[in-house]
Structures are given as structure tokens and as C-alpha cells.
Amino acid sequence: MASGACDTCDKKTTFGRHIRHRHGGRWERKAPSKPRMLRPNVNKQRVFIDGSWKRLNICARCLRTLSKSA
């Protein structure tokens, strides 16, 4: 499994909240929230860069951009 950070764009795990919404009345002001982690889609890939193969932890967005430019 790859690490949680992208080697090319330095995208990493961030934290946020999951808020449960029920519409109407007092519930909206007292909606329960709990912390959650937002993880990037990071994969371990062999990439051909500068004439040699390198093994990188690369996110899906960077991998897509790299395939478009190659």
C-alpha cells in the first residue's frame, strides 16, 4: 500500500467533519458532527521520468495529467 501523500503534488490527508443533516426545527442547530479523514487516491506506480523508471507514490490526478502529457 502506498503512503498517504503524493510525491509529485504533495497532496496529503486532511481532516474534516461529517455532519448529519435532518431538515427542520431545532435539529438544524444541533446537528451531530464527527471528525473524519479525507484521503487522496494515492497509488504506487512505476513512472518513466527523465529517461529512467522511478517508483513513485502518485495520486490519480497527477497520474492522469502525466499520461496526457506523455
CHARMM internal coordinates of N, CA and C (Angstrom, degrees):
IC EDIT
DIST 1 N 1 CA 1.4532
DIST 1 CA 1 C 1.5227
ANGL 1 N 1 CA 1 C 109.45
DIST 1 C 2 N 1.2973
ANGL 1 CA 1 C 2 N 115.00
DIHE 1 N 1 CA 1 C 2 N 142.57
DIST 2 N 2 CA 1.4536
ANGL 1 C 2 N 2 CA 120.81
DIHE 1 CA 1 C 2 N 2 CA -178.62
DIST 2 CA 2 C 1.5246
ANGL 2 N 2 CA 2 C 110.47
DIHE 1 C 2 N 2 CA 2 C -79.13
DIST 2 C 3 N 1.3234
ANGL 2 CA 2 C 3 N 115.00
DIHE 2 N 2 CA 2 C 3 N 160.22
DIST 3 N 3 CA 1.4651
ANGL 2 C 3 N 3 CA 118.71
DIHE 2 CA 2 C 3 N 3 CA 176.98
DIST 3 CA 3 C 1.5267
ANGL 3 N 3 CA 3 C 109.67
DIHE 2 C 3 N 3 CA 3 C -71.21
DIST 3 C 4 N 1.3026
ANGL 3 CA 3 C 4 N 117.31
DIHE 3 N 3 CA 3 C 4 N 173.51
DIST 4 N 4 CA 1.4537
ANGL 3 C 4 N 4 CA 121.19
DIHE 3 CA 3 C 4 N 4 CA -174.98
DIST 4 CA 4 C 1.5122
ANGL 4 N 4 CA 4 C 114.97
DIHE 3 C 4 N 4 CA 4 C -82.02
DIST 4 C 5 N 1.3497
ANGL 4 CA 4 C 5 N 118.55
DIHE 4 N 4 CA 4 C 5 N 1.28
DIST 5 N 5 CA 1.4640
ANGL 4 C 5 N 5 CA 120.84
DIHE 4 CA 4 C 5 N 5 CA -176.51
DIST 5 CA 5 C 1.5295
ANGL 5 N 5 CA 5 C 110.73
DIHE 4 C 5 N 5 CA 5 C -122.30
DIST 5 C 6 N 1.3296
ANGL 5 CA 5 C 6 N 116.14
DIHE 5 N 5 CA 5 C 6 N 145.97
DIST 6 N 6 CA 1.4562
ANGL 5 C 6 N 6 CA 122.48
DIHE 5 CA 5 C 6 N 6 CA 176.90
DIST 6 CA 6 C 1.5300
ANGL 6 N 6 CA 6 C 109.04
DIHE 5 C 6 N 6 CA 6 C -84.52
DIST 6 C 7 N 1.3362
ANGL 6 CA 6 C 7 N 116.95
DIHE 6 N 6 CA 6 C 7 N 135.05
DIST 7 N 7 CA 1.4598
ANGL 6 C 7 N 7 CA 121.10
DIHE 6 CA 6 C 7 N 7 CA -179.41
DIST 7 CA 7 C 1.5263
ANGL 7 N 7 CA 7 C 112.78
DIHE 6 C 7 N 7 CA 7 C -75.47
DIST 7 C 8 N 1.3266
ANGL 7 CA 7 C 8 N 118.29
DIHE 7 N 7 CA 7 C 8 N -23.76
DIST 8 N 8 CA 1.4577
ANGL 7 C 8 N 8 CA 120.37
DIHE 7 CA 7 C 8 N 8 CA -175.95
DIST 8 CA 8 C 1.5263
ANGL 8 N 8 CA 8 C 113.15
DIHE 7 C 8 N 8 CA 8 C -90.63
DIST 8 C 9 N 1.3410
ANGL 8 CA 8 C 9 N 117.57
DIHE 8 N 8 CA 8 C 9 N -47.69
DIST 9 N 9 CA 1.4692
ANGL 8 C 9 N 9 CA 119.29
DIHE 8 CA 8 C 9 N 9 CA -175.76
DIST 9 CA 9 C 1.5250
ANGL 9 N 9 CA 9 C 112.76
DIHE 8 C 9 N 9 CA 9 C -105.86
DIST 9 C 10 N 1.3254
ANGL 9 CA 9 C 10 N 117.92
DIHE 9 N 9 CA 9 C 10 N -2.31
DIST 10 N 10 CA 1.4659
ANGL 9 C 10 N 10 CA 123.29
DIHE 9 CA 9 C 10 N 10 CA 177.77
DIST 10 CA 10 C 1.5391
ANGL 10 N 10 CA 10 C 112.42
DIHE 9 C 10 N 10 CA 10 C 63.08
DIST 10 C 11 N 1.3350
ANGL 10 CA 10 C 11 N 115.80
DIHE 10 N 10 CA 10 C 11 N 29.27
DIST 11 N 11 CA 1.4623
ANGL 10 C 11 N 11 CA 120.46
DIHE 10 CA 10 C 11 N 11 CA 174.83
DIST 11 CA 11 C 1.5268
ANGL 11 N 11 CA 11 C 107.71
DIHE 10 C 11 N 11 CA 11 C -75.61
DIST 11 C 12 N 1.3394
ANGL 11 CA 11 C 12 N 117.43
DIHE 11 N 11 CA 11 C 12 N 135.36
DIST 12 N 12 CA 1.4633
ANGL 11 C 12 N 12 CA 120.16
DIHE 11 CA 11 C 12 N 12 CA -177.66
DIST 12 CA 12 C 1.5227
ANGL 12 N 12 CA 12 C 110.77
DIHE 11 C 12 N 12 CA 12 C -142.59
DIST 12 C 13 N 1.3195
ANGL 12 CA 12 C 13 N 115.80
DIHE 12 N 12 CA 12 C 13 N 179.09
DIST 13 N 13 CA 1.4589
ANGL 12 C 13 N 13 CA 121.92
DIHE 12 CA 12 C 13 N 13 CA -177.66
DIST 13 CA 13 C 1.5251
ANGL 13 N 13 CA 13 C 110.71
DIHE 12 C 13 N 13 CA 13 C -63.49
DIST 13 C 14 N 1.3283
ANGL 13 CA 13 C 14 N 115.75
DIHE 13 N 13 CA 13 C 14 N 133.23
DIST 14 N 14 CA 1.4523
ANGL 13 C 14 N 14 CA 121.23
DIHE 13 CA 13 C 14 N 14 CA 174.42
DIST 14 CA 14 C 1.5220
ANGL 14 N 14 CA 14 C 108.41
DIHE 13 C 14 N 14 CA 14 C -121.22
DIST 14 C 15 N 1.3089
ANGL 14 CA 14 C 15 N 116.47
DIHE 14 N 14 CA 14 C 15 N 167.48
DIST 15 N 15 CA 1.4452
ANGL 14 C 15 N 15 CA 121.06
DIHE 14 CA 14 C 15 N 15 CA -177.41
DIST 15 CA 15 C 1.5204
ANGL 15 N 15 CA 15 C 110.25
DIHE 14 C 15 N 15 CA 15 C -117.54
DIST 15 C 16 N 1.2994
ANGL 15 CA 15 C 16 N 115.76
DIHE 15 N 15 CA 15 C 16 N 145.91
DIST 16 N 16 CA 1.4486
ANGL 15 C 16 N 16 CA 121.41
DIHE 15 CA 15 C 16 N 16 CA 179.02
DIST 16 CA 16 C 1.5089
ANGL 16 N 16 CA 16 C 109.49
DIHE 15 C 16 N 16 CA 16 C -148.87
DIST 16 C 17 N 1.3302
ANGL 16 CA 16 C 17 N 116.24
DIHE 16 N 16 CA 16 C 17 N -163.62
DIST 17 N 17 CA 1.4560
ANGL 16 C 17 N 17 CA 121.07
DIHE 16 CA 16 C 17 N 17 CA 179.45
DIST 17 CA 17 C 1.5178
ANGL 17 N 17 CA 17 C 110.57
DIHE 16 C 17 N 17 CA 17 C -129.18
DIST 17 C 18 N 1.3193
ANGL 17 CA 17 C 18 N 115.25
DIHE 17 N 17 CA 17 C 18 N 142.38
DIST 18 N 18 CA 1.4569
ANGL 17 C 18 N 18 CA 121.92
DIHE 17 CA 17 C 18 N 18 CA 170.29
DIST 18 CA 18 C 1.5212
ANGL 18 N 18 CA 18 C 105.80
DIHE 17 C 18 N 18 CA 18 C -97.79
DIST 18 C 19 N 1.3363
ANGL 18 CA 18 C 19 N 116.62
DIHE 18 N 18 CA 18 C 19 N 116.92
DIST 19 N 19 CA 1.4638
ANGL 18 C 19 N 19 CA 121.26
DIHE 18 CA 18 C 19 N 19 CA -178.64
DIST 19 CA 19 C 1.5230
ANGL 19 N 19 CA 19 C 108.66
DIHE 18 C 19 N 19 CA 19 C -112.25
DIST 19 C 20 N 1.3204
ANGL 19 CA 19 C 20 N 115.26
DIHE 19 N 19 CA 19 C 20 N 124.33
DIST 20 N 20 CA 1.4527
ANGL 19 C 20 N 20 CA 121.19
DIHE 19 CA 19 C 20 N 20 CA 179.43
DIST 20 CA 20 C 1.5148
ANGL 20 N 20 CA 20 C 108.78
DIHE 19 C 20 N 20 CA 20 C -86.47
DIST 20 C 21 N 1.3090
ANGL 20 CA 20 C 21 N 117.00
DIHE 20 N 20 CA 20 C 21 N 122.53
DIST 21 N 21 CA 1.4635
ANGL 20 C 21 N 21 CA 120.75
DIHE 20 CA 20 C 21 N 21 CA -176.56
DIST 21 CA 21 C 1.5208
ANGL 21 N 21 CA 21 C 110.37
DIHE 20 C 21 N 21 CA 21 C -109.54
DIST 21 C 22 N 1.3007
ANGL 21 CA 21 C 22 N 114.87
DIHE 21 N 21 CA 21 C 22 N 125.62
DIST 22 N 22 CA 1.4541
ANGL 21 C 22 N 22 CA 120.68
DIHE 21 CA 21 C 22 N 22 CA 164.89
DIST 22 CA 22 C 1.5113
ANGL 22 N 22 CA 22 C 105.47
DIHE 21 C 22 N 22 CA 22 C -122.44
DIST 22 C 23 N 1.2924
ANGL 22 CA 22 C 23 N 116.68
DIHE 22 N 22 CA 22 C 23 N 133.52
DIST 23 N 23 CA 1.4528
ANGL 22 C 23 N 23 CA 120.26
DIHE 22 CA 22 C 23 N 23 CA -172.16
DIST 23 CA 23 C 1.5221
ANGL 23 N 23 CA 23 C 111.27
DIHE 22 C 23 N 23 CA 23 C -86.96
DIST 23 C 24 N 1.3036
ANGL 23 CA 23 C 24 N 113.93
DIHE 23 N 23 CA 23 C 24 N 133.33
DIST 24 N 24 CA 1.4500
ANGL 23 C 24 N 24 CA 119.39
DIHE 23 CA 23 C 24 N 24 CA 172.95
DIST 24 CA 24 C 1.5095
ANGL 24 N 24 CA 24 C 114.81
DIHE 23 C 24 N 24 CA 24 C 113.66
DIST 24 C 25 N 1.3248
ANGL 24 CA 24 C 25 N 114.58
DIHE 24 N 24 CA 24 C 25 N 132.61
DIST 25 N 25 CA 1.4575
ANGL 24 C 25 N 25 CA 122.16
DIHE 24 CA 24 C 25 N 25 CA 169.58
DIST 25 CA 25 C 1.5147
ANGL 25 N 25 CA 25 C 115.63
DIHE 24 C 25 N 25 CA 25 C 68.69
DIST 25 C 26 N 1.3236
ANGL 25 CA 25 C 26 N 114.31
DIHE 25 N 25 CA 25 C 26 N -147.98
DIST 26 N 26 CA 1.4601
ANGL 25 C 26 N 26 CA 121.71
DIHE 25 CA 25 C 26 N 26 CA -174.47
DIST 26 CA 26 C 1.5289
ANGL 26 N 26 CA 26 C 112.66
DIHE 25 C 26 N 26 CA 26 C -68.91
DIST 26 C 27 N 1.3247
ANGL 26 CA 26 C 27 N 117.14
DIHE 26 N 26 CA 26 C 27 N -22.07
DIST 27 N 27 CA 1.4638
ANGL 26 C 27 N 27 CA 121.75
DIHE 26 CA 26 C 27 N 27 CA -176.93
DIST 27 CA 27 C 1.5284
ANGL 27 N 27 CA 27 C 112.13
DIHE 26 C 27 N 27 CA 27 C -58.36
DIST 27 C 28 N 1.3259
ANGL 27 CA 27 C 28 N 116.79
DIHE 27 N 27 CA 27 C 28 N -36.48
DIST 28 N 28 CA 1.4651
ANGL 27 C 28 N 28 CA 120.98
DIHE 27 CA 27 C 28 N 28 CA -177.61
DIST 28 CA 28 C 1.5186
ANGL 28 N 28 CA 28 C 111.76
DIHE 27 C 28 N 28 CA 28 C -60.85
DIST 28 C 29 N 1.3123
ANGL 28 CA 28 C 29 N 117.37
DIHE 28 N 28 CA 28 C 29 N -36.88
DIST 29 N 29 CA 1.4594
ANGL 28 C 29 N 29 CA 120.99
DIHE 28 CA 28 C 29 N 29 CA -179.13
DIST 29 CA 29 C 1.5151
ANGL 29 N 29 CA 29 C 112.04
DIHE 28 C 29 N 29 CA 29 C -80.69
DIST 29 C 30 N 1.3359
ANGL 29 CA 29 C 30 N 117.45
DIHE 29 N 29 CA 29 C 30 N -20.38
DIST 30 N 30 CA 1.4586
ANGL 29 C 30 N 30 CA 121.06
DIHE 29 CA 29 C 30 N 30 CA -176.03
DIST 30 CA 30 C 1.5323
ANGL 30 N 30 CA 30 C 111.46
DIHE 29 C 30 N 30 CA 30 C -118.10
DIST 30 C 31 N 1.3296
ANGL 30 CA 30 C 31 N 117.03
DIHE 30 N 30 CA 30 C 31 N 29.16
DIST 31 N 31 CA 1.4634
ANGL 30 C 31 N 31 CA 120.47
DIHE 30 CA 30 C 31 N 31 CA -177.60
DIST 31 CA 31 C 1.5271
ANGL 31 N 31 CA 31 C 109.92
DIHE 30 C 31 N 31 CA 31 C -63.25
DIST 31 C 32 N 1.3309
ANGL 31 CA 31 C 32 N 118.90
DIHE 31 N 31 CA 31 C 32 N 126.88
DIST 32 N 32 CA 1.4591
ANGL 31 C 32 N 32 CA 120.81
DIHE 31 CA 31 C 32 N 32 CA -179.37
DIST 32 CA 32 C 1.5245
ANGL 32 N 32 CA 32 C 111.40
DIHE 31 C 32 N 32 CA 32 C -69.34
DIST 32 C 33 N 1.3119
ANGL 32 CA 32 C 33 N 115.62
DIHE 32 N 32 CA 32 C 33 N 138.51
DIST 33 N 33 CA 1.4600
ANGL 32 C 33 N 33 CA 120.12
DIHE 32 CA 32 C 33 N 33 CA 177.63
DIST 33 CA 33 C 1.5113
ANGL 33 N 33 CA 33 C 108.84
DIHE 32 C 33 N 33 CA 33 C -129.42
DIST 33 C 34 N 1.3188
ANGL 33 CA 33 C 34 N 115.50
DIHE 33 N 33 CA 33 C 34 N 145.21
DIST 34 N 34 CA 1.4598
ANGL 33 C 34 N 34 CA 119.39
DIHE 33 CA 33 C 34 N 34 CA 176.64
DIST 34 CA 34 C 1.5204
ANGL 34 N 34 CA 34 C 108.74
DIHE 33 C 34 N 34 CA 34 C -134.53
DIST 34 C 35 N 1.3323
ANGL 34 CA 34 C 35 N 117.82
DIHE 34 N 34 CA 34 C 35 N 149.26
DIST 35 N 35 CA 1.4574
ANGL 34 C 35 N 35 CA 120.43
DIHE 34 CA 34 C 35 N 35 CA -177.05
DIST 35 CA 35 C 1.5246
ANGL 35 N 35 CA 35 C 111.51
DIHE 34 C 35 N 35 CA 35 C -70.72
DIST 35 C 36 N 1.3170
ANGL 35 CA 35 C 36 N 115.14
DIHE 35 N 35 CA 35 C 36 N 149.42
DIST 36 N 36 CA 1.4596
ANGL 35 C 36 N 36 CA 120.81
DIHE 35 CA 35 C 36 N 36 CA 176.00
DIST 36 CA 36 C 1.5171
ANGL 36 N 36 CA 36 C 109.73
DIHE 35 C 36 N 36 CA 36 C -144.72
DIST 36 C 37 N 1.3297
ANGL 36 CA 36 C 37 N 116.70
DIHE 36 N 36 CA 36 C 37 N 160.87
DIST 37 N 37 CA 1.4518
ANGL 36 C 37 N 37 CA 122.16
DIHE 36 CA 36 C 37 N 37 CA 178.11
DIST 37 CA 37 C 1.5241
ANGL 37 N 37 CA 37 C 109.22
DIHE 36 C 37 N 37 CA 37 C -105.46
DIST 37 C 38 N 1.3219
ANGL 37 CA 37 C 38 N 116.43
DIHE 37 N 37 CA 37 C 38 N 135.85
DIST 38 N 38 CA 1.4577
ANGL 37 C 38 N 38 CA 122.94
DIHE 37 CA 37 C 38 N 38 CA 176.96
DIST 38 CA 38 C 1.5259
ANGL 38 N 38 CA 38 C 107.12
DIHE 37 C 38 N 38 CA 38 C -107.13
DIST 38 C 39 N 1.3260
ANGL 38 CA 38 C 39 N 115.91
DIHE 38 N 38 CA 38 C 39 N 105.77
DIST 39 N 39 CA 1.4583
ANGL 38 C 39 N 39 CA 120.57
DIHE 38 CA 38 C 39 N 39 CA -174.70
DIST 39 CA 39 C 1.5196
ANGL 39 N 39 CA 39 C 111.12
DIHE 38 C 39 N 39 CA 39 C -101.75
DIST 39 C 40 N 1.3445
ANGL 39 CA 39 C 40 N 117.78
DIHE 39 N 39 CA 39 C 40 N 138.03
DIST 40 N 40 CA 1.4673
ANGL 39 C 40 N 40 CA 120.23
DIHE 39 CA 39 C 40 N 40 CA 176.23
DIST 40 CA 40 C 1.5270
ANGL 40 N 40 CA 40 C 110.49
DIHE 39 C 40 N 40 CA 40 C -73.63
DIST 40 C 41 N 1.3141
ANGL 40 CA 40 C 41 N 116.47
DIHE 40 N 40 CA 40 C 41 N 157.23
DIST 41 N 41 CA 1.4636
ANGL 40 C 41 N 41 CA 122.60
DIHE 40 CA 40 C 41 N 41 CA 179.49
DIST 41 CA 41 C 1.5320
ANGL 41 N 41 CA 41 C 108.01
DIHE 40 C 41 N 41 CA 41 C -83.24
DIST 41 C 42 N 1.3385
ANGL 41 CA 41 C 42 N 116.53
DIHE 41 N 41 CA 41 C 42 N 86.86
DIST 42 N 42 CA 1.4621
ANGL 41 C 42 N 42 CA 122.93
DIHE 41 CA 41 C 42 N 42 CA -174.34
DIST 42 CA 42 C 1.5210
ANGL 42 N 42 CA 42 C 109.68
DIHE 41 C 42 N 42 CA 42 C -105.03
DIST 42 C 43 N 1.3500
ANGL 42 CA 42 C 43 N 116.08
DIHE 42 N 42 CA 42 C 43 N 131.38
DIST 43 N 43 CA 1.4551
ANGL 42 C 43 N 43 CA 122.55
DIHE 42 CA 42 C 43 N 43 CA 179.06
DIST 43 CA 43 C 1.5133
ANGL 43 N 43 CA 43 C 110.16
DIHE 42 C 43 N 43 CA 43 C -127.54
DIST 43 C 44 N 1.3176
ANGL 43 CA 43 C 44 N 116.33
DIHE 43 N 43 CA 43 C 44 N 152.36
DIST 44 N 44 CA 1.4624
ANGL 43 C 44 N 44 CA 121.16
DIHE 43 CA 43 C 44 N 44 CA 175.44
DIST 44 CA 44 C 1.5258
ANGL 44 N 44 CA 44 C 107.35
DIHE 43 C 44 N 44 CA 44 C -90.28
DIST 44 C 45 N 1.3304
ANGL 44 CA 44 C 45 N 117.02
DIHE 44 N 44 CA 44 C 45 N 119.29
DIST 45 N 45 CA 1.4589
ANGL 44 C 45 N 45 CA 121.89
DIHE 44 CA 44 C 45 N 45 CA -175.50
DIST 45 CA 45 C 1.5163
ANGL 45 N 45 CA 45 C 111.05
DIHE 44 C 45 N 45 CA 45 C -134.04
DIST 45 C 46 N 1.3395
ANGL 45 CA 45 C 46 N 115.91
DIHE 45 N 45 CA 45 C 46 N 150.26
DIST 46 N 46 CA 1.4628
ANGL 45 C 46 N 46 CA 120.70
DIHE 45 CA 45 C 46 N 46 CA 170.17
DIST 46 CA 46 C 1.5171
ANGL 46 N 46 CA 46 C 107.13
DIHE 45 C 46 N 46 CA 46 C -91.04
DIST 46 C 47 N 1.3303
ANGL 46 CA 46 C 47 N 116.57
DIHE 46 N 46 CA 46 C 47 N 124.08
DIST 47 N 47 CA 1.4611
ANGL 46 C 47 N 47 CA 122.10
DIHE 46 CA 46 C 47 N 47 CA -174.95
DIST 47 CA 47 C 1.5163
ANGL 47 N 47 CA 47 C 108.84
DIHE 46 C 47 N 47 CA 47 C -124.87
DIST 47 C 48 N 1.3389
ANGL 47 CA 47 C 48 N 115.91
DIHE 47 N 47 CA 47 C 48 N 138.09
DIST 48 N 48 CA 1.4628
ANGL 47 C 48 N 48 CA 121.49
DIHE 47 CA 47 C 48 N 48 CA 179.44
DIST 48 CA 48 C 1.5304
ANGL 48 N 48 CA 48 C 108.89
DIHE 47 C 48 N 48 CA 48 C -89.57
DIST 48 C 49 N 1.3515
ANGL 48 CA 48 C 49 N 116.32
DIHE 48 N 48 CA 48 C 49 N 105.20
DIST 49 N 49 CA 1.4609
ANGL 48 C 49 N 49 CA 122.04
DIHE 48 CA 48 C 49 N 49 CA -177.35
DIST 49 CA 49 C 1.5228
ANGL 49 N 49 CA 49 C 109.27
DIHE 48 C 49 N 49 CA 49 C -128.95
DIST 49 C 50 N 1.3309
ANGL 49 CA 49 C 50 N 116.86
DIHE 49 N 49 CA 49 C 50 N 130.44
DIST 50 N 50 CA 1.4688
ANGL 49 C 50 N 50 CA 123.69
DIHE 49 CA 49 C 50 N 50 CA 177.35
DIST 50 CA 50 C 1.5238
ANGL 50 N 50 CA 50 C 112.62
DIHE 49 C 50 N 50 CA 50 C 53.39
DIST 50 C 51 N 1.3237
ANGL 50 CA 50 C 51 N 117.11
DIHE 50 N 50 CA 50 C 51 N 43.21
DIST 51 N 51 CA 1.4646
ANGL 50 C 51 N 51 CA 121.59
DIHE 50 CA 50 C 51 N 51 CA 174.89
DIST 51 CA 51 C 1.5133
ANGL 51 N 51 CA 51 C 115.73
DIHE 50 C 51 N 51 CA 51 C 79.39
DIST 51 C 52 N 1.3132
ANGL 51 CA 51 C 52 N 119.38
DIHE 51 N 51 CA 51 C 52 N 8.41
DIST 52 N 52 CA 1.4627
ANGL 51 C 52 N 52 CA 120.85
DIHE 51 CA 51 C 52 N 52 CA 177.88
DIST 52 CA 52 C 1.5305
ANGL 52 N 52 CA 52 C 110.05
DIHE 51 C 52 N 52 CA 52 C -144.77
DIST 52 C 53 N 1.3296
ANGL 52 CA 52 C 53 N 114.70
DIHE 52 N 52 CA 52 C 53 N 157.06
DIST 53 N 53 CA 1.4609
ANGL 52 C 53 N 53 CA 120.69
DIHE 52 CA 52 C 53 N 53 CA 178.06
DIST 53 CA 53 C 1.5148
ANGL 53 N 53 CA 53 C 109.97
DIHE 52 C 53 N 53 CA 53 C -84.74
DIST 53 C 54 N 1.3232
ANGL 53 CA 53 C 54 N 115.75
DIHE 53 N 53 CA 53 C 54 N 133.03
DIST 54 N 54 CA 1.4623
ANGL 53 C 54 N 54 CA 121.03
DIHE 53 CA 53 C 54 N 54 CA 177.67
DIST 54 CA 54 C 1.5190
ANGL 54 N 54 CA 54 C 108.60
DIHE 53 C 54 N 54 CA 54 C -129.42
DIST 54 C 55 N 1.3298
ANGL 54 CA 54 C 55 N 115.95
DIHE 54 N 54 CA 54 C 55 N 142.83
DIST 55 N 55 CA 1.4625
ANGL 54 C 55 N 55 CA 120.80
DIHE 54 CA 54 C 55 N 55 CA 177.42
DIST 55 CA 55 C 1.5257
ANGL 55 N 55 CA 55 C 108.03
DIHE 54 C 55 N 55 CA 55 C -95.50
DIST 55 C 56 N 1.3317
ANGL 55 CA 55 C 56 N 115.82
DIHE 55 N 55 CA 55 C 56 N 118.06
DIST 56 N 56 CA 1.4579
ANGL 55 C 56 N 56 CA 121.36
DIHE 55 CA 55 C 56 N 56 CA -175.40
DIST 56 CA 56 C 1.5195
ANGL 56 N 56 CA 56 C 111.15
DIHE 55 C 56 N 56 CA 56 C -124.81
DIST 56 C 57 N 1.3193
ANGL 56 CA 56 C 57 N 115.64
DIHE 56 N 56 CA 56 C 57 N 151.14
DIST 57 N 57 CA 1.4531
ANGL 56 C 57 N 57 CA 121.56
DIHE 56 CA 56 C 57 N 57 CA 164.58
DIST 57 CA 57 C 1.5210
ANGL 57 N 57 CA 57 C 105.16
DIHE 56 C 57 N 57 CA 57 C -89.38
DIST 57 C 58 N 1.3284
ANGL 57 CA 57 C 58 N 116.08
DIHE 57 N 57 CA 57 C 58 N 110.06
DIST 58 N 58 CA 1.4591
ANGL 57 C 58 N 58 CA 119.86
DIHE 57 CA 57 C 58 N 58 CA -171.55
DIST 58 CA 58 C 1.5308
ANGL 58 N 58 CA 58 C 109.25
DIHE 57 C 58 N 58 CA 58 C -129.85
DIST 58 C 59 N 1.3371
ANGL 58 CA 58 C 59 N 115.97
DIHE 58 N 58 CA 58 C 59 N 137.22
DIST 59 N 59 CA 1.4657
ANGL 58 C 59 N 59 CA 119.94
DIHE 58 CA 58 C 59 N 59 CA -179.52
DIST 59 CA 59 C 1.5360
ANGL 59 N 59 CA 59 C 109.42
DIHE 58 C 59 N 59 CA 59 C -78.42
DIST 59 C 60 N 1.3232
ANGL 59 CA 59 C 60 N 115.76
DIHE 59 N 59 CA 59 C 60 N 161.81
DIST 60 N 60 CA 1.4580
ANGL 59 C 60 N 60 CA 121.71
DIHE 59 CA 59 C 60 N 60 CA -175.93
DIST 60 CA 60 C 1.5271
ANGL 60 N 60 CA 60 C 111.51
DIHE 59 C 60 N 60 CA 60 C -61.71
DIST 60 C 61 N 1.3234
ANGL 60 CA 60 C 61 N 117.42
DIHE 60 N 60 CA 60 C 61 N -36.24
DIST 61 N 61 CA 1.4676
ANGL 60 C 61 N 61 CA 121.00
DIHE 60 CA 60 C 61 N 61 CA -179.87
DIST 61 CA 61 C 1.5287
ANGL 61 N 61 CA 61 C 110.88
DIHE 60 C 61 N 61 CA 61 C -65.03
DIST 61 C 62 N 1.3322
ANGL 61 CA 61 C 62 N 117.56
DIHE 61 N 61 CA 61 C 62 N -44.91
DIST 62 N 62 CA 1.4688
ANGL 61 C 62 N 62 CA 121.23
DIHE 61 CA 61 C 62 N 62 CA 179.53
DIST 62 CA 62 C 1.5246
ANGL 62 N 62 CA 62 C 111.21
DIHE 61 C 62 N 62 CA 62 C -67.84
DIST 62 C 63 N 1.3332
ANGL 62 CA 62 C 63 N 117.15
DIHE 62 N 62 CA 62 C 63 N -37.44
DIST 63 N 63 CA 1.4558
ANGL 62 C 63 N 63 CA 121.58
DIHE 62 CA 62 C 63 N 63 CA 178.64
DIST 63 CA 63 C 1.5251
ANGL 63 N 63 CA 63 C 110.56
DIHE 62 C 63 N 63 CA 63 C -63.53
DIST 63 C 64 N 1.3269
ANGL 63 CA 63 C 64 N 115.71
DIHE 63 N 63 CA 63 C 64 N -39.91
DIST 64 N 64 CA 1.4512
ANGL 63 C 64 N 64 CA 121.11
DIHE 63 CA 63 C 64 N 64 CA 178.44
DIST 64 CA 64 C 1.5286
ANGL 64 N 64 CA 64 C 111.27
DIHE 63 C 64 N 64 CA 64 C -66.19
DIST 64 C 65 N 1.3308
ANGL 64 CA 64 C 65 N 116.19
DIHE 64 N 64 CA 64 C 65 N -43.85
DIST 65 N 65 CA 1.4571
ANGL 64 C 65 N 65 CA 121.48
DIHE 64 CA 64 C 65 N 65 CA 178.43
DIST 65 CA 65 C 1.5182
ANGL 65 N 65 CA 65 C 110.79
DIHE 64 C 65 N 65 CA 65 C -63.49
DIST 65 C 66 N 1.3275
ANGL 65 CA 65 C 66 N 116.66
DIHE 65 N 65 CA 65 C 66 N -40.55
DIST 66 N 66 CA 1.4646
ANGL 65 C 66 N 66 CA 122.24
DIHE 65 CA 65 C 66 N 66 CA -179.56
DIST 66 CA 66 C 1.5328
ANGL 66 N 66 CA 66 C 110.69
DIHE 65 C 66 N 66 CA 66 C -64.90
DIST 66 C 67 N 1.3218
ANGL 66 CA 66 C 67 N 117.21
DIHE 66 N 66 CA 66 C 67 N -40.16
DIST 67 N 67 CA 1.4694
ANGL 66 C 67 N 67 CA 120.22
DIHE 66 CA 66 C 67 N 67 CA -179.82
DIST 67 CA 67 C 1.5260
ANGL 67 N 67 CA 67 C 111.11
DIHE 66 C 67 N 67 CA 67 C -69.81
DIST 67 C 68 N 1.3367
ANGL 67 CA 67 C 68 N 117.78
DIHE 67 N 67 CA 67 C 68 N -29.77
DIST 68 N 68 CA 1.4580
ANGL 67 C 68 N 68 CA 120.36
DIHE 67 CA 67 C 68 N 68 CA 178.00
DIST 68 CA 68 C 1.5186
ANGL 68 N 68 CA 68 C 111.79
DIHE 67 C 68 N 68 CA 68 C -71.01
DIST 68 C 69 N 1.3419
ANGL 68 CA 68 C 69 N 116.53
DIHE 68 N 68 CA 68 C 69 N -35.88
DIST 69 N 69 CA 1.4711
ANGL 68 C 69 N 69 CA 119.86
DIHE 68 CA 68 C 69 N 69 CA -177.16
DIST 69 CA 69 C 1.5158
ANGL 69 N 69 CA 69 C 112.07
DIHE 68 C 69 N 69 CA 69 C -80.48
DIST 69 C 70 N 1.3331
ANGL 69 CA 69 C 70 N 118.21
DIHE 69 N 69 CA 69 C 70 N -22.64
DIST 70 N 70 CA 1.4734
ANGL 69 C 70 N 70 CA 121.31
DIHE 69 CA 69 C 70 N 70 CA -176.38
DIST 70 CA 70 C 1.5193
ANGL 70 N 70 CA 70 C 111.78
DIHE 69 C 70 N 70 CA 70 C -82.86
END
COOR INIT
IC SEED 1 N 1 CA 1 C
IC BUILD
